Amino acid sequence: MNPREFLKRYKFDKRIIEGNFFPPGPLELVTGDKVAVVLFNLGGPGKEKELAPFLYNLFMDPVIIGIPLRGIWRHWLSKFIADKRSKKIARDYAIMGGGSPITSLTEAQRQALEEQLNEGFGQTNELEFKVFTAMRYAPPDSEQAAAAMQQFGATKVVLLPLFPHYSKTSSGSSLAYWWMLEQTGEIPAWPTVSIFEYASHPAYIRAINDRIDEALDDFPADLRSQVQLLFSAHGTPLVELRKRLDPYCCLIHGSIQEVMAQRGHDLAFHVSFQSKVGWSQWMTPSTIDKVNELAQAGHKALLVQPISFVTDHIETLVELGVQIREQESASGIEHFHVCKGINSHPGFIQALTESVISHVNLPKARAGIPLWNELPFADPEKRTLRCHQCEKTGEPRCWAPGGA
């Protein structure tokens, strides 16, 4: 399905906010099942000539960019902007060697997850797990993933967004597209469940803290207690929060609260949002504004943790690692570091593995991993961290003690 066909068929409905195009399960598995786990991600251009097509696919997506323009007019506007912007940001991709590393990093995550699922649960339960990647705006796309799943002989499917924090503009777009492919008969309609979020999974939280600790080692020892920790999340238009009650911001702050609790609140911390595009109002404060604010307050040591990203790519390596660094250099911050992406950290792979197992009923042993519907939501009355724009749109599930 090309972008124009999806644009023509797409209509907003509340499922894209609630994440329930597909049920959450648990999905019944039986001995001999071949279980396909689909990793959703946005993707990225592998080389400069792929940059304009990638941007075109993104600008054509009505889930992310909801302008009242359709058909041939949307096509030509998206093509014009993509061609123009690709020339402007080609130098940013040149910094990374000419292309995004997101495809190779996601492939490493895919392999690690597949190995852990089969070694930990497949063999014991006489099942075979195979993990596939479905990028939203670049190859390998959903159609390619589905074709490979057919060749594998998949009998059951688990859709797993590589976005720990559900948002209409990330997980929602991938789910809506997969659902549309199924509805139009372009891919088979397998028995399917989808995973909504895993924002507070303790193994994921531990992975974030490990990356923070690794980065703290880059600061002079006598400055580490003075480091300002800045969690930078990908922003979204404010209308998604206020009008549509997208749960993304609350899930982001839920993760951060767990990260700091696990650390014993050892550092002063702040939250900001990055990657704004277009003219609409986005969530605030922006990362650049927050960096300037911290510099003006006299802080000399800053560590940025890209909280909403699970791989290194242009928004972590260039936007934070280069552009924001240049911003802070001019503003007087002397020690500046960006945490390495979570990538294939063992804790993150464990969180993905347990998220999959929590959404299926295994024929035999499940190693004490609770089902998703046995997990309580975090108590909103105990939430101490919220943004100044908070609409209280959702709380993450709480994993049982010892789940990490």
N, C-alpha and C positions, 0 to 999 in steps of 0.2 A: 504494500500500500504506500503510494508516494505521499509526500506532504500535502499536496492539493486535495487528494482524496480524503485524507484524514480531516483536513480543515472543513471540507464540505459536509462530512458526516457528524462531526463533533458538535454536541450540545451540552452545555453545563448541566449537571445534576449533582445532588448532594453526595452521591457515592464517591465523587472525586475528593471530597473533603473527609468523608468518613472512612475511605480506604476499603470499601466493601464491594468492589466489582466482583470479587471472589470471596467466598467464605473464609474465615480464619481457621476452620477446622475444630477439633482435630480430625485429620484425614486418616481413614482406616487403611492400614497396610497389611498385606498378607504375605506369607512365605512365597518367595519367587518374584515379588514385585520388582520392577525396574523403576526406580524413583529418580526423576529428573528435577534437579534444583536449579532454578534460573536466577542468576545474579543480574539484577538491573543496575545499570550505571548510565551516566550521560555520554561517556565516550569523549574522544578528542582526536584532532587531526594528527596523523602519524608523520606527515610531511607537509611542506608549505602548500603544495598544490591541492591538498585536501582541506585547507583552512576555509576557503569560501563555501564549498558544499556543506561543511559542518555548520557554519554560521547560518547559512540559508535554511537548513533543516530546523535549527533552533528558532530563528525568527518566524518561521512558518507555523510553529506550534501554538495553537490557540490556548492551550492550557497555561503556558508561561506568559505569553504576550497577548492579552485579551483586547486588542484594538478592534473597533467595529468596521473592519475592512476584510473582504473575503474575495474568493475567486481570483481572476487574473490580476486584479489590482494589488491584492496582497502578495501574489507571486512576484510581480515586478518590483514592488517596494522592497520585499525581502531580498530579492536578488541584488538590487541596487545597494542596499545597506551592507549586505554580506560582502560584495565585491569591494566596496569602499573601505569597510572596516578591516577586511583581511589584509589589505595593503598596509594599513596603519599598524596592525599588531603583529605583522610577520616578524618584525625585529624582536618582539617578546618571545616568540617561539624559537628564534635563532639562538637566544640565550640558553635554551634547553636542548640545543643541538638540532633545531629545525622542526621538531615535532613534540607532541605531548607524550609523557611516559605513562599515561593512565592505562593504556591498553596492556602494556607489558606488566605493570604492577597489578592490574586486575587479574591477569592470567595467573600470576603467582598466587594470588588469593584463591582463585578458582582451584588450582591444583592442591593447595594446602587443605582447603575445605573438603574436597573430594576424598583425599587420603584419610582425613580424620573421621569423616562420616562412615567410610567403609571399614576402617580398622576398629572404630569404637562401637559401631552399631550394625553395619551391614552384614559382616560375617556372623555375628552372634544371632542375628534375626533372619538369616538366610535371605537377605535382600541385596540388591546392587544399587548404590547411589552413583549418579553421574551428574556433575555440575557443568552448567552451560552459561555463557556470558551473552547478555542481550543489551547492547548499547542503544541509547535512544536516538542519538544524532550522528553516529558513525559506525562503521563495521567493527566487530560483527553485530549485526542488528537482530531484532526479534525474529524476523523471517528466517534468517540463517540459523539462529538458535533452534527454532522449531523444526527446521529440516533435519538438523543434526539429531534432535530428540527422536524424530520418527525413525531415523536410521538406527539409533540405539535401541529402539523398541520400547520406549517409555510407556509405563502403564499408569503412573501417578505423577503429579507435578506439585512442587512447592515453589512459589514465587518469592524471592528474597531480595528486596531492594538493598543496595549497598549505601543506604541512607539510614543511619540509626534513628533519625528524627523525621517522622512522617511530615511531608508537606505536599500539598496539591501540586506544587511546581517541580517536584522531583519524583518521589515515588508515585504520586498521583498520575503524572503524565505517562509514565511507563506502564502502569496498570491499565489506564484507560486505552492506551494503544494496543496492548496485548488483548484486552477484552474486545476491542473493535476488530482485530484480526480474527478472533474466534467467531464473533457474530457474523462476519461476512464470509466465513468458510475458508479464509486464507490459511488458517492453521487448524489443526484438530482441536476438538473440545475435550481435553483430558479431564479426569477428576482432579480438581485443582484447589489448593488453598494458598492464601497470601499472608505474608507477615507484615504487620502494621508498623511496629517500632521495637527497638531494643535499647532505648536510650539510657536505661539505668542498669543494664546487665553488669554485674560486678567485674566480670573478666574484661569487658570493654572499658569500664572505668579504670581498672588497673592498667590496661594498655596505655591509656592517656597519661596516667601518672608516671608510668615508666618513661614515656617520651619527655615529660616535663623534667624528671630527675636527670635524664641524660643531658638535656640542654642546660640545666643548672650547672653542670660540671664545666661548662664553657665560660662561666663567669668567674672573676677573681673570688677566691674563697672568702675574703673579708667583706664582699658585697652581696653574697647570696641571700642573706636574710633581708636585704633591702630591695631585692628584685620585685618589680611590679609585674604581676602576671596578667596578661591581657588575652582573654578568650575571644577570638575573632570568628564569627559565624558568617556563612553566606547570607546576605540579606534577601528579603522578599518585599514586594510592594505592600504598603501598610493596609491597603484595601483587603488583602487576603486575610489579615488578622481581624480587622474591625468589621468588615461586612460579611465575610464568608466564615469567620471563626476557625481559620486554619490552626491546627494545634502545634505547628512547628516551633514557635517562639517559646511556648511553655515547655516543650520537650527539651529544647536546647538548655533552658535554665534549670530544668530538672537534672540533666546530666552534669551541669556545672556544680550544682549543689552537692551531688554525690561525689564528684571529684574532690571538692574542697573538704568534704566531711572525711573522705578516706585519707586525705593528707593531714588531717587535724588542723585545718585552717592555718597553715604555717606561713602563708604569703598573703600580702595584700593583692586583691584581684579585681578585675574589671571585665565588662562584657561590651563588645561592639559588633558591628555588622559591616560587611565589605561587598565589593563587586556590583555596586549599583549601576544600572543601565537605564536609559530612557529618562522621561521627564516627570514621571509620577513620584509621589512621596513614598519613601521607603522607611523601613525600620531604622531607628536611631538609638545611640549615636553611631556615626560612621567610624570605621577604624582609624582613618586619617585624623578625624577631629579628636578622637580619644587620645591618639598619640601626641598630638599637639597640646592637648589639655594636660597630659602627664608631664610633658616637657616643661610647660610653663609653670607647673607646680614645683619644678626643681628636681624631679626624679632623673637619675642618671643611668639606671639599669632597667631594661625592659625585656621581657620574654613573651613572645606571642605564641599562643597555642591555637591552631586552626581547628576549632572544636567540631565543626560540621563536616569536615572532609576526612575521608578514610584512605586516601592515597595522595601522594605528592603529585601536583600538576601545576598548570600555569598560575592558578590563584594562590598557591602556597609558595611555589618556587620563585615566581616573578613578582606577582602583585604584593605579596608580603615580604619575600626575601630580597627583592631588589627595589621596587618602587616605594614601599613603605620605609625601607631602610634609608633610602635617599631622603625621604621626608624627615625621618628622625635625625639623620645626620645634620641637616640644616637647622634643626630645632634644639640641638644641644644634648640629646641623649647620647651618652658615651659608650654604653655597652648594650648592644641590641642583638637578640638571637630569636630565630623562629624554630619551633619544635619540628623535628622530622615527622613526616606523615606516619600514621599507624601502619599502613601498608600490610605486611603479613606478620605482624606481631602475634606471637602465639596466643596471647590473651584475646585478641580480636578474633582470630580463627576459632577459638573456643566459644566465644560469644555467638558467632555465626552458627557453629555446629549445634549448640544448645538451643538456639532460636528455632532451627529446623526441627529438632527432635521434640521441642515443646508443642509443635503444631501437627504432630502425627501420633497415631496410636500404633505402637510397634507390636508385632505378633508375639514377641518374647520380652526380653529384658530392656529396660530403658535407663538403667544406671542411676535411678533416683532423680532424674530431671523432671520437674513438674510440668504438667500441661499448661498451656498459656492461660486457659480459663480458670485455673486454680490459683493464678497469681493475682493478688489484690492490687488495686491502683494505689499510688502514693496518696497520702492524706493531704488534701489541699490546705487544711488548717495548720499543718506543720511545715508548710513551704515557707521558707524565710527569704528565698531569692526569686524575685520577679522583675520584669522590665517595667519601665515607667509607662509603657503603653499597654500593659497587660489587660487582656480581656478574659483571663482564666478559661482558656479554651480546651485544656486537657491536662491529664497527669499521666506520667509513665507507669507501666506495670512495675511492681516491686518483686524482684526475684528472692526466693527463700534464702535465708542465711546458709552459707556454705555452697551456694550455687556456683561461685567462682572456683 
